[in-house]
Amino acid sequence: MKEGILYCDGASSGNPGASGVGAVLLLEDKTYEISEHIGTATNNIAEYTALIRGLSRAKALKIERLKIFLDSELLVKQIEGSYKVKSENLKGLHQEALSRLKSFKAYTISHIPREQNKKADALAKKAAAIPSCSGH
């Protein structure tokens, strides 16, 4: 059974502003990176879009079990169902993410500190054209 580890992050240079997504997908033998500008969006839209892009890549690579790590506690809690999705702008993205997650045999989703998500953060900021700074 093919297993993978996915780190995702979204970045926005305003809320809303120029935004990008970053994801790092680790397989036993290979690392895949996603860094994509998504236009003008809020930070939460960028976070969801990063997750969806990462899930799409994992599915394309025929991964069946996935460990997902995000530094957005809001997104993790919404996916787990412990927080409601109140924003109309996020409801469709939330449903799409849940639908994609159901296609995996197994997955876990965990909140991690930003310091443990540096690569995905850097890829998202690069895509959004936000200069990296050490505090964020």
Backbone as a printed PyTorch tensor [residue, N CA C, xyz], in Angstrom:
tensor([[[  0.8450,  -1.1840,   0.0000],
         [  0.0000,   0.0000,   0.0000],
         [  0.8870,   1.2440,   0.0000]],

        [[  0.6200,   2.1400,  -0.9320],
         [  1.4340,   3.3350,  -1.0870],
         [  1.0660,   4.3780,  -0.0290]],

        [[  2.0770,   4.8320,   0.7170],
         [  1.8570,   5.8220,   1.7700],
         [  2.6270,   7.0940,   1.4710]],

        [[  2.0790,   8.2180,   1.9280],
         [  2.7390,   9.4970,   1.7240],
         [  2.5320,  10.4180,   2.9040]],

        [[  3.3640,  11.4570,   2.9530],
         [  3.2490,  12.5070,   3.9580],
         [  3.1210,  13.8250,   3.2080]],

        [[  2.1270,  14.6220,   3.5870],
         [  1.8300,  15.8680,   2.8920],
         [  1.8880,  17.0410,   3.8660]],

        [[  2.7050,  18.0360,   3.5230],
         [  2.7650,  19.3010,   4.2570],
         [  2.1860,  20.3670,   3.3350]],

        [[  1.2400,  21.1760,   3.8420],
         [  0.6020,  22.2040,   3.0200],
         [  0.6040,  23.5380,   3.7350]],

        [[  0.6250,  24.6130,   2.9310],
         [  0.4960,  25.9530,   3.4930],
         [ -0.0030,  26.8970,   2.4080]],

        [[ -0.7190,  27.9110,   2.8380],
         [ -1.1700,  28.9760,   1.9550],
         [ -0.6210,  30.2890,   2.4580]],

        [[ -0.4550,  31.2500,   1.5440],
         [  0.0570,  32.5650,   1.9270],
         [ -0.7070,  33.6360,   1.1610]],

        [[ -0.9450,  34.7450,   1.8490],
         [ -1.6410,  35.8770,   1.2430],
         [ -0.9510,  37.1590,   1.6800]],

        [[ -0.6860,  38.0520,   0.7180],
         [  0.0170,  39.2930,   1.0470],
         [ -0.9530,  40.3980,   1.4170]],

        [[ -2.0380,  40.0300,   1.9800],
         [ -3.1030,  40.9320,   2.4070],
         [ -4.2470,  39.9930,   2.7010]],

        [[ -5.3260,  40.4770,   3.1700],
         [ -6.3910,  39.5320,   3.4530],
         [ -7.7240,  40.1100,   2.9820]],

        [[ -8.0270,  40.0890,   1.6840],
         [ -7.3570,  39.3370,   0.6250],
         [ -6.1890,  40.1010,  -0.0070]],

        [[ -5.4000,  39.3500,  -0.7620],
         [ -4.2730,  39.9150,  -1.4930],
         [ -3.6800,  38.8570,  -2.4010]],

        [[ -2.5420,  39.1820,  -3.0090],
         [ -1.8530,  38.2230,  -3.8780],
         [ -1.5440,  36.9780,  -3.0500]],

        [[ -1.9260,  35.8260,  -3.5810],
         [ -1.8370,  34.5960,  -2.7910],
         [ -1.1550,  33.4660,  -3.5430]],

        [[ -0.5990,  32.5620,  -2.7450],
         [  0.0450,  31.3860,  -3.3100],
         [ -0.1570,  30.1830,  -2.4100]],

        [[  0.0620,  29.0140,  -2.9830],
         [ -0.0370,  27.7700,  -2.2340],
         [  1.2860,  27.0220,  -2.3300]],

        [[  1.5750,  26.2920,  -1.2650],
         [  2.7730,  25.4690,  -1.2390],
         [  2.4430,  24.1240,  -0.6300]],

        [[  3.0420,  23.0870,  -1.1710],
         [  2.8540,  21.7470,  -0.6200],
         [  4.1070,  20.9280,  -0.8900]],

        [[  4.4010,  20.0670,   0.0650],
         [  5.5080,  19.1220,  -0.0690],
         [  4.9290,  17.7370,   0.1930]],

        [[  5.0810,  16.8630,  -0.7850],
         [  4.5750,  15.5050,  -0.6800],
         [  5.7610,  14.5460,  -0.6620]],

        [[  5.8780,  13.8150,   0.4330],
         [  7.0010,  12.8890,   0.6090],
         [  6.5330,  11.4570,   0.4210]],

        [[  7.1960,  10.7660,  -0.4750],
         [  6.9910,   9.3370,  -0.6490],
         [  8.2680,   8.6480,  -0.1980]],

        [[  8.2620,   7.3390,  -0.1660],
         [  9.4500,   6.6090,   0.2790],
         [ 10.6920,   7.0110,  -0.5110]],

        [[ 10.5210,   7.1560,  -1.8230],
         [ 11.6770,   7.3420,  -2.6890],
         [ 11.7470,   8.6960,  -3.3850]],

        [[ 10.7670,   9.5660,  -3.1640],
         [ 10.7210,  10.7980,  -3.9350],
         [ 10.0010,  11.9080,  -3.1720]],

        [[ 10.3870,  13.1560,  -3.4760],
         [  9.7260,  14.3330,  -2.9080],
         [  9.1420,  15.1530,  -4.0540]],

        [[  7.8880,  15.5510,  -3.8990],
         [  7.2110,  16.3930,  -4.8820],
         [  6.8810,  17.7270,  -4.2260]],

        [[  7.0590,  18.8070,  -4.9720],
         [  6.7540,  20.1370,  -4.4460],
         [  5.7300,  20.8240,  -5.3420]],

        [[  4.8600,  21.5840,  -4.6930],
         [  3.8830,  22.4000,  -5.4070],
         [  4.0870,  23.8350,  -4.9300]],

        [[  4.1850,  24.7490,  -5.8790],
         [  4.2820,  26.1750,  -5.5750],
         [  3.5230,  26.8860,  -6.6840]],

        [[  2.3560,  27.4420,  -6.3360],
         [  1.4650,  27.9620,  -7.3700],
         [  0.8090,  29.2700,  -6.9280]],

        [[  0.8640,  30.2690,  -7.8060],
         [  0.1730,  31.5390,  -7.5570],
         [ -1.3080,  31.3150,  -7.8470]],

        [[ -2.1800,  31.7650,  -6.9590],
         [ -3.6260,  31.5340,  -7.1630],
         [ -4.4070,  32.8310,  -7.3190]],

        [[ -3.6980,  33.9470,  -7.5530],
         [ -4.3890,  35.2230,  -7.7420],
         [ -4.6970,  35.8840,  -6.4060]],

        [[ -5.7630,  36.6450,  -6.3590],
         [ -6.1590,  37.3510,  -5.1400],
         [ -7.0770,  36.4560,  -4.3120]],

        [[ -6.7070,  36.2660,  -3.0520],
         [ -7.5050,  35.4070,  -2.1650],
         [ -7.2040,  35.7550,  -0.7180]],

        [[ -8.0320,  35.2380,   0.1780],
         [ -7.7450,  35.3840,   1.6110],
         [ -6.7590,  34.2880,   2.0180]],

        [[ -6.1870,  34.4420,   3.1830],
         [ -5.2560,  33.4340,   3.6790],
         [ -5.9420,  32.0750,   3.8430]],

        [[ -7.1760,  32.0650,   4.3510],
         [ -7.8760,  30.7870,   4.5490],
         [ -8.2080,  30.1050,   3.2300]],

        [[ -8.5500,  30.8860,   2.2090],
         [ -8.7840,  30.3020,   0.8830],
         [ -7.4840,  29.7000,   0.3610]],

        [[ -6.3740,  30.3950,   0.5640],
         [ -5.0690,  29.8740,   0.1360],
         [ -4.7370,  28.5820,   0.8760]],

        [[ -5.0330,  28.5190,   2.1640],
         [ -4.7720,  27.3000,   2.9520],
         [ -5.5720,  26.1100,   2.3990]],

        [[ -6.8600,  26.3160,   2.1520],
         [ -7.6900,  25.2380,   1.6110],
         [ -7.2230,  24.8280,   0.2180]],

        [[ -6.8800,  25.8160,  -0.5980],
         [ -6.4330,  25.5190,  -1.9610],
         [ -5.1400,  24.7140,  -1.9380]],

        [[ -4.2470,  25.0290,  -1.0110],
         [ -2.9980,  24.2650,  -0.8740],
         [ -3.3010,  22.8060,  -0.5330]],

        [[ -4.2230,  22.6040,   0.3900],
         [ -4.5980,  21.2410,   0.7690],
         [ -5.1830,  20.4920,  -0.4240]],

        [[ -6.0930,  21.1300,  -1.1500],
         [ -6.7420,  20.4880,  -2.2960],
         [ -5.7140,  20.1490,  -3.3750]],

        [[ -4.7860,  21.0690,  -3.6520],
         [ -3.7350,  20.7920,  -4.6530],
         [ -2.8640,  19.6080,  -4.2080]],

        [[ -2.5230,  19.5770,  -2.9260],
         [ -1.7180,  18.4790,  -2.4010],
         [ -2.4430,  17.1460,  -2.4730]],

        [[ -3.7410,  17.1530,  -2.1380],
         [ -4.5370,  15.9240,  -2.2120],
         [ -4.6620,  15.4340,  -3.6520]],

        [[ -4.8000,  16.3680,  -4.5790],
         [ -4.8860,  16.0060,  -5.9980],
         [ -3.6070,  15.3220,  -6.4590]],

        [[ -2.4620,  15.8860,  -6.0640],
         [ -1.1810,  15.2930,  -6.4620],
         [ -1.0210,  13.9080,  -5.8310]],

        [[ -1.3970,  13.7810,  -4.5640],
         [ -1.2960,  12.4800,  -3.8810],
         [ -2.1450,  11.4300,  -4.5900]],

        [[ -3.3510,  11.8180,  -4.9770],
         [ -4.2460,  10.8760,  -5.6710],
         [ -3.6740,  10.5020,  -7.0250]],

        [[ -3.1290,  11.4750,  -7.7520],
         [ -2.5340,  11.2170,  -9.0700],
         [ -1.3690,  10.2330,  -8.9590]],

        [[ -0.6870,  10.2420,  -7.8130],
         [  0.4410,   9.3460,  -7.5880],
         [ -0.0010,   8.0060,  -6.9770]],

        [[ -1.3190,   7.8250,  -6.8970],
         [ -1.9070,   6.5720,  -6.4070],
         [ -1.5600,   6.2560,  -4.9460]],

        [[ -1.4200,   7.3160,  -4.1590],
         [ -1.1920,   7.1480,  -2.7220],
         [ -2.5210,   6.7340,  -2.0910]],

        [[ -2.4620,   5.7450,  -1.1860],
         [ -3.6800,   5.2420,  -0.5530],
         [ -3.8030,   5.6680,   0.9070]],

        [[ -2.6490,   5.8390,   1.5730],
         [ -2.6360,   6.2670,   2.9780],
         [ -1.8180,   7.5500,   3.0580]],

        [[ -2.3880,   8.5560,   3.7330],
         [ -1.7540,   9.8690,   3.7250],
         [ -1.7590,  10.4880,   5.1170]],

        [[ -0.6010,  10.9880,   5.5250],
         [ -0.4830,  11.7790,   6.7510],
         [ -0.3500,  13.2270,   6.3190]],

        [[ -1.2550,  14.0790,   6.8000],
         [ -1.3080,  15.4770,   6.3730],
         [ -0.9590,  16.3810,   7.5550]],

        [[ -0.1040,  17.3620,   7.2950],
         [  0.3170,  18.3180,   8.3260],
         [  0.1050,  19.7380,   7.8200]],

        [[ -0.5790,  20.5480,   8.6360],
         [ -0.8780,  21.9410,   8.3010],
         [ -0.5880,  22.8140,   9.5080]],

        [[ -0.2020,  24.0740,   9.2500],
         [ -0.0230,  24.9820,  10.3800],
         [ -1.2540,  25.8660,  10.5950]],

        [[ -2.3310,  25.5830,   9.8720],
         [ -3.6000,  26.2930,  10.0660],
         [ -4.4990,  25.4710,  10.9850]],

        [[ -4.5670,  25.8840,  12.2420],
         [ -5.4190,  25.1650,  13.1930],
         [ -6.8840,  25.2370,  12.7780]],

        [[ -7.3070,  26.3820,  12.2380],
         [ -8.6830,  26.5480,  11.7960],
         [ -9.0420,  25.4810,  10.7630]],

        [[ -8.2040,  25.3300,   9.7580],
         [ -8.4840,  24.3630,   8.7030],
         [ -8.5410,  22.9420,   9.2540]],

        [[ -7.5870,  22.5750,  10.0860],
         [ -7.5750,  21.2270,  10.6670],
         [ -8.8570,  20.9840,  11.4650]],

        [[ -9.2460,  21.9480,  12.2990],
         [-10.4550,  21.7840,  13.1240],
         [-11.7180,  21.7100,  12.2560]],

        [[-11.7350,  22.4640,  11.1440],
         [-12.9000,  22.4050,  10.2540],
         [-12.9650,  21.0640,   9.5370]],

        [[-11.8400,  20.5430,   9.0980],
         [-11.8190,  19.2360,   8.4260],
         [-12.2410,  18.1430,   9.4090]],

        [[-11.7630,  18.2320,  10.6440],
         [-12.1230,  17.2410,  11.6700],
         [-13.5890,  17.3420,  12.0830]],

        [[-14.1970,  18.4950,  11.8440],
         [-15.6020,  18.6890,  12.2050],
         [-15.8130,  19.3290,  13.5640]],

        [[-14.7310,  19.7040,  14.2530],
         [-14.9120,  20.3240,  15.5710],
         [-15.1900,  21.8300,  15.4680]],

        [[-14.9020,  22.4410,  14.3070],
         [-15.2940,  23.8350,  14.0490],
         [-16.2180,  23.8380,  12.8410]],

        [[-17.2520,  24.6660,  12.9020],
         [-18.1430,  24.8390,  11.7520],
         [-17.4800,  25.7610,  10.7310]],

        [[-17.8410,  25.5710,   9.4800],
         [-17.3710,  26.4720,   8.4220],
         [-18.4340,  27.5460,   8.2700]],

        [[-18.1430,  28.7340,   8.7650],
         [-19.1240,  29.8220,   8.7500],
         [-19.0110,  30.6840,   7.4980]],

        [[-17.8040,  30.8100,   6.9690],
         [-17.5710,  31.6650,   5.8070],
         [-18.1110,  31.0230,   4.5340]],

        [[-18.9700,  31.7670,   3.8370],
         [-19.5160,  31.2670,   2.5670],
         [-18.3900,  31.0100,   1.5670]],

        [[-17.3240,  31.8150,   1.6420],
         [-16.1960,  31.6710,   0.7200],
         [-15.4480,  30.3560,   0.9240]],

        [[-15.5700,  29.7600,   2.1070],
         [-14.8240,  28.5380,   2.4070],
         [-15.6550,  27.2600,   2.2700]],

        [[-16.9760,  27.3910,   2.2670],
         [-17.8350,  26.1960,   2.2950],
         [-17.5870,  25.2610,   1.1120]],

        [[-17.4760,  25.7990,  -0.0800],
         [-17.2350,  24.9680,  -1.2630],
         [-15.8750,  24.2960,  -1.2170]],

        [[-14.8620,  25.0400,  -0.7750],
         [-13.5090,  24.4810,  -0.6650],
         [-13.4680,  23.3860,   0.4020]],

        [[-14.1760,  23.6190,   1.5060],
         [-14.2490,  22.6270,   2.5810],
         [-14.8730,  21.3340,   2.0610]],

        [[-15.9830,  21.4600,   1.3290],
         [-16.6520,  20.2750,   0.7800],
         [-15.7560,  19.5450,  -0.2120]],

        [[-15.0380,  20.3140,  -1.0470],
         [-14.1340,  19.6920,  -2.0180],
         [-13.0110,  18.9370,  -1.3080]],

        [[-12.4550,  19.5440,  -0.2640],
         [-11.3870,  18.8840,   0.4930],
         [-11.8970,  17.5830,   1.1230]],

        [[-13.0720,  17.6340,   1.7550],
         [-13.6420,  16.4300,   2.3730],
         [-13.8990,  15.3380,   1.3380]],

        [[-14.4030,  15.7270,   0.1900],
         [-14.6790,  14.7790,  -0.8810],
         [-13.3840,  14.1020,  -1.3420]],

        [[-12.3220,  14.8770,  -1.5000],
         [-11.0330,  14.3090,  -1.9250],
         [-10.4490,  13.4050,  -0.8360]],

        [[-10.6030,  13.7880,   0.4240],
         [-10.0840,  12.9740,   1.5220],
         [-10.7530,  11.5960,   1.5620]],

        [[-12.0360,  11.5460,   1.2240],
         [-12.7750,  10.2790,   1.2480],
         [-12.2400,   9.2680,   0.2350]],

        [[-11.5110,   9.7520,  -0.7620],
         [-10.9980,   8.8430,  -1.7950],
         [ -9.7550,   8.0770,  -1.3410]],

        [[ -9.2130,   8.4230,  -0.1770],
         [ -8.0460,   7.7000,   0.3460],
         [ -8.5210,   6.5580,   1.2530]],

        [[ -7.7620,   5.4750,   1.2770],
         [ -8.1040,   4.3480,   2.1680],
         [ -8.0060,   4.7820,   3.6220]],

        [[ -7.0050,   5.6140,   3.9350],
         [ -6.8220,   6.1180,   5.2960],
         [ -6.0510,   7.4300,   5.2330]],

        [[ -6.3610,   8.3190,   6.1820],
         [ -5.5950,   9.5570,   6.3030],
         [ -5.6570,  10.0560,   7.7380]],

        [[ -4.6590,  10.8310,   8.0870],
         [ -4.6880,  11.5910,   9.3350],
         [ -4.3940,  13.0350,   8.9660]],

        [[ -4.9390,  13.9620,   9.7320],
         [ -4.6710,  15.3790,   9.5130],
         [ -4.3110,  15.9860,  10.8610]],

        [[ -3.1940,  16.6960,  10.9110],
         [ -2.6760,  17.2090,  12.1800],
         [ -2.2210,  18.6580,  12.0470]],

        [[ -2.4380,  19.4000,  13.1150],
         [ -1.9250,  20.7670,  13.2020],
         [ -0.4960,  20.7160,  13.7320]],

        [[  0.3930,  21.4550,  13.0830],
         [  1.7820,  21.5400,  13.5380],
         [  2.1710,  23.0130,  13.6570]],

        [[  3.1690,  23.3290,  14.4740],
         [  3.6490,  24.7070,  14.5470],
         [  4.2410,  25.1450,  13.2030]],

        [[  4.1510,  26.4200,  12.9230],
         [  4.6600,  26.9710,  11.6630],
         [  6.1250,  26.5900,  11.4300]],

        [[  6.9050,  26.5180,  12.5050],
         [  8.3360,  26.2000,  12.3790],
         [  8.5490,  24.8070,  11.7780]],

        [[  7.5840,  23.9170,  11.9440],
         [  7.7090,  22.5620,  11.3960],
         [  7.1570,  22.4570,   9.9710]],

        [[  6.7270,  23.5980,   9.4210],
         [  6.1210,  23.6120,   8.0880],
         [  6.8500,  24.5950,   7.1790]],

        [[  8.1500,  24.7750,   7.4180],
         [  8.9180,  25.8250,   6.7360],
         [  8.9780,  25.6710,   5.2290]],

        [[  9.1360,  24.4580,   4.7290],
         [  9.2830,  24.2610,   3.2820],
         [  7.9890,  24.6220,   2.5500]],

        [[  6.8510,  24.1260,   3.0360],
         [  5.5710,  24.4540,   2.3950],
         [  5.2930,  25.9540,   2.5050]],

        [[  5.6360,  26.5450,   3.6390],
         [  5.4730,  27.9890,   3.8520],
         [  6.2990,  28.7730,   2.8380]],

        [[  7.5460,  28.3770,   2.6410],
         [  8.4290,  29.0670,   1.6890],
         [  7.8970,  28.9370,   0.2600]],

        [[  7.3950,  27.7580,  -0.0960],
         [  6.8410,  27.5580,  -1.4340],
         [  5.5960,  28.4150,  -1.6530]],

        [[  4.7440,  28.5320,  -0.6350],
         [  3.5360,  29.3530,  -0.7370],
         [  3.8960,  30.8260,  -0.8680]],

        [[  4.8340,  31.2890,  -0.0500],
         [  5.2400,  32.6990,  -0.1040],
         [  5.9050,  33.0410,  -1.4330]],

        [[  6.7110,  32.1190,  -1.9360],
         [  7.3550,  32.3260,  -3.2320],
         [  6.2930,  32.4750,  -4.3220]],

        [[  5.2880,  31.6180,  -4.2960],
         [  4.2220,  31.6560,  -5.2940],
         [  3.3870,  32.9320,  -5.1860]],

        [[  3.2230,  33.4140,  -3.9650],
         [  2.4510,  34.6470,  -3.7540],
         [  3.3150,  35.8850,  -3.9560]],

        [[  4.6260,  35.6620,  -4.1060],
         [  5.6110,  36.7410,  -4.2410],
         [  5.6830,  37.5860,  -2.9780]],

        [[  5.6170,  36.9070,  -1.8210],
         [  5.7790,  37.5690,  -0.5350],
         [  7.2090,  37.3070,  -0.0760]],

        [[  7.9620,  38.3480,   0.2210],
         [  9.3210,  38.1050,   0.7100],
         [  9.2970,  37.2910,   2.0050]],

        [[ 10.1060,  36.2750,   2.0710],
         [ 10.1660,  35.4660,   3.2940],
         [ 10.7890,  36.2900,   4.4130]],

        [[ 10.2030,  36.1660,   5.5970],
         [ 10.8110,  36.8000,   6.7650],
         [ 10.8790,  35.7550,   7.8650]],

        [[ 11.8120,  35.8830,   8.7490],
         [ 12.0750,  34.8270,   9.7110],
         [ 10.9340,  34.6120,  10.6950]],

        [[ 10.1250,  35.5940,  10.9590],
         [  9.0700,  35.4410,  11.9550],
         [  7.8270,  34.7730,  11.4390]],

        [[  7.6740,  34.5720,  10.1210],
         [  6.4090,  34.0490,   9.5780],
         [  6.6450,  32.9420,   8.6060]]])
